[in-house]
Amino acid sequence: MKKFLSFVSREADDFKILLRNIPSLTVSIFILSVVCANLMANKELVTFKYAALDCGFAFSWIMFLCMDVICKRWGAKASIKISLVALAANLFICVSFALLAKTPGKWGEYYASENSLVNDALNATFAGSWYVVLGSSVAFVSSSVVNALLNCAIGSLFKSDGFFSFASRSYISTAIAQLVDNFIFATIVSKIFFGWTWIQVFVCSAIGAGFELLGEIFFSGLGYKVVRQWEKEKVGQEYIEYKKANAK
């Protein structure tokens, strides 16, 4: 019992120092991208017989870029912990939306159309469904762990620490983790509740991962510059020193 309490206390201290060291803007963008990606996943961008792409991909690549820069500077454990913070914030917002959707008031769009169906549709969209929240949460946690562990494992294979190393570890880990994220979500939500075929699950997961990877590739230069600036200014050095001290 003492060992367990000591472990909890140590992890709590680790978590507290980590939150104090990661720039608040990075954490805020991370959380906002998670919330927006889940919300916009309700709207399809294109759809065909065996393929579909929702608007959530416009934000999901931001999530993984945030995880990659955090992972590069503070390690896999830090990335996973901040992902859990983002998940908790998203769940809080989902519950808040669901409760507020049940209030008797009407959305502003109702007064423009004077159609109660519009009000009901907006309530249903923001309230969400329990199985969608479940699917997205399981998928996000799983992909966050996969991304963090792969990112650090691939990074350890490089002797140099330039952009090629950063890009390689980011692109490979993101591609695989995004595929895991999309596959788990499509299996839990689309396959079980909407009757998708396995072909649709695999194809749509791959298409989504491909477009999300393109977003990260396009902005990876910015992510690399941010990390380099952090290293130059020794941002979050307290947490790095804390990890070194506790690793002994």
ZAMARGU-4260 file (C-alpha; in steps of 0.2 Angstrom, whole numbers, plus 5000, padded with zeros to 4 digits):
<rodrens>
0) 5000/5000/5000 | 5014/5012/5004 | 5022/5008/4987 | 5006/5012/4979 | 5003/5029/4988
5) 5021/5033/4985 | 5019/5030/4966 | 5003/5041/4966 | 5011/5055/4975 | 5026/5054/4963
10) 5015/5054/4948 | 5005/5069/4955 | 5021/5079/4957 | 5026/5074/4940 | 5010/5080/4933
15) 5010/5096/4942 | 5027/5101/4937 | 5023/5096/4919 | 5008/5107/4918 | 5018/5121/4925
20) 5032/5119/4912 | 5022/5116/4895 | 5017/5133/4887 | 4999/5136/4891 | 4996/5141/4873
25) 5001/5124/4867 | 4990/5115/4879 | 4976/5127/4874 | 4978/5124/4856 | 4979/5105/4859
30) 4963/5105/4869 | 4954/5116/4857 | 4959/5105/4842 | 4952/5089/4851 | 4935/5098/4854
35) 4934/5105/4837 | 4939/5088/4828 | 4926/5079/4838 | 4912/5092/4834 | 4916/5094/4816
40) 4917/5075/4814 | 4898/5076/4813 | 4899/5084/4796 | 4904/5074/4781 | 4916/5083/4768
45) 4914/5070/4754 | 4906/5053/4753 | 4906/5039/4741 | 4901/5021/4741 | 4916/5014/4750
50) 4924/5030/4755 | 4920/5045/4766 | 4929/5060/4774 | 4922/5071/4788 | 4927/5088/4792
55) 4936/5083/4808 | 4952/5080/4799 | 4954/5099/4797 | 4958/5099/4816 | 4964/5082/4820
60) 4981/5084/4812 | 4984/5099/4825 | 4981/5087/4839 | 4995/5075/4833 | 5007/5090/4829
65) 5005/5096/4847 | 5008/5078/4853 | 5024/5077/4842 | 5031/5093/4848 | 5028/5089/4866
70) 5035/5072/4864 | 5051/5079/4856 | 5054/5091/4870 | 5047/5082/4885 | 5045/5064/4880
75) 5032/5051/4878 | 5025/5051/4895 | 5022/5069/4895 | 5013/5068/4878 | 5002/5055/4885
80) 4998/5064/4901 | 4993/5080/4891 | 4983/5070/4880 | 4973/5064/4895 | 4971/5082/4900
85) 4964/5086/4883 | 4952/5070/4884 | 4946/5076/4901 | 4942/5093/4894 | 4933/5086/4879
90) 4922/5075/4890 | 4918/5090/4901 | 4913/5100/4886 | 4903/5085/4879 | 4893/5083/4895
95) 4890/5102/4896 | 4884/5103/4878 | 4872/5088/4881 | 4865/5096/4897 | 4863/5113/4888
100) 4855/5105/4873 | 4841/5099/4885 | 4836/5117/4890 | 4820/5124/4883 | 4828/5139/4874
105) 4830/5140/4855 | 4845/5142/4844 | 4847/5159/4835 | 4846/5149/4818 | 4828/5144/4823
110) 4822/5162/4822 | 4830/5164/4805 | 4820/5149/4798 | 4806/5147/4811 | 4807/5129/4809
115) 4808/5118/4825 | 4817/5105/4815 | 4832/5116/4814 | 4832/5118/4833 | 4831/5100/4836
120) 4845/5096/4823 | 4856/5108/4832 | 4852/5101/4849 | 4856/5084/4843 | 4872/5089/4834
125) 4879/5097/4850 | 4872/5085/4862 | 4880/5070/4853 | 4877/5052/4856 | 4885/5042/4870
130) 4892/5029/4858 | 4901/5043/4848 | 4909/5050/4864 | 4914/5033/4869 | 4921/5028/4852
135) 4931/5045/4850 | 4938/5044/4868 | 4944/5026/4866 | 4951/5030/4849 | 4960/5046/4855
140) 4968/5038/4870 | 4974/5023/4860 | 4981/5033/4846 | 4989/5045/4859 | 4999/5031/4867
145) 5004/5023/4850 | 5009/5040/4843 | 5020/5044/4859 | 5028/5028/4860 | 5032/5026/4842
150) 5038/5044/4841 | 5051/5042/4854 | 5056/5025/4848 | 5059/5031/4830 | 5068/5046/4837
155) 5080/5036/4847 | 5086/5028/4831 | 5093/5044/4824 | 5110/5051/4829 | 5107/5068/4822
160) 5094/5080/4829 | 5089/5090/4814 | 5073/5092/4804 | 5075/5076/4795 | 5074/5067/4812
165) 5060/5077/4818 | 5050/5074/4802 | 5053/5056/4801 | 5048/5052/4819 | 5033/5063/4817
170) 5027/5057/4800 | 5028/5039/4804 | 5021/5040/4821 | 5007/5051/4815 | 5002/5040/4800
175) 5001/5024/4811 | 4993/5033/4826 | 4980/5042/4815 | 4976/5025/4806 | 4973/5017/4823
180) 4962/5032/4829 | 4951/5031/4813 | 4950/5012/4813 | 4945/5011/4832 | 4932/5025/4830
185) 4925/5018/4813 | 4924/5000/4821 | 4915/5006/4837 | 4904/5019/4830 | 4902/5016/4811
190) 4903/4997/4810 | 4893/4993/4826 | 4880/5006/4826 | 4878/5011/4808 | 4882/4994/4799
195) 4897/4999/4789 | 4906/4985/4780 | 4924/4981/4785 | 4929/4987/4768 | 4922/5004/4772
200) 4930/5004/4789 | 4947/5001/4782 | 4946/5012/4767 | 4939/5027/4776 | 4952/5025/4790
205) 4966/5025/4778 | 4959/5040/4768 | 4956/5050/4784 | 4974/5046/4790 | 4981/5051/4773
210) 4973/5068/4773 | 4977/5071/4792 | 4995/5066/4788 | 4996/5079/4774 | 4991/5093/4786
215) 5005/5088/4798 | 5017/5087/4784 | 5013/5104/4778 | 5015/5112/4795 | 5029/5101/4802
220) 5042/5115/4798 | 5032/5126/4810 | 5032/5113/4823 | 5051/5110/4822 | 5054/5129/4824
225) 5044/5129/4839 | 5053/5115/4847 | 5070/5123/4842 | 5065/5139/4850 | 5059/5130/4866
230) 5076/5121/4867 | 5085/5138/4864 | 5076/5147/4878 | 5076/5131/4889 | 5057/5131/4890
235) 5051/5118/4902 | 5069/5114/4908 | 5063/5111/4926 | 5053/5096/4921 | 5067/5089/4911
240) 5079/5091/4926 | 5065/5083/4937 | 5064/5068/4926 | 5083/5066/4926 | 5084/5067/4945
245) 5070/5054/4947 | 5077/5042/4934 | 5093/5039/4945
</rodrens>
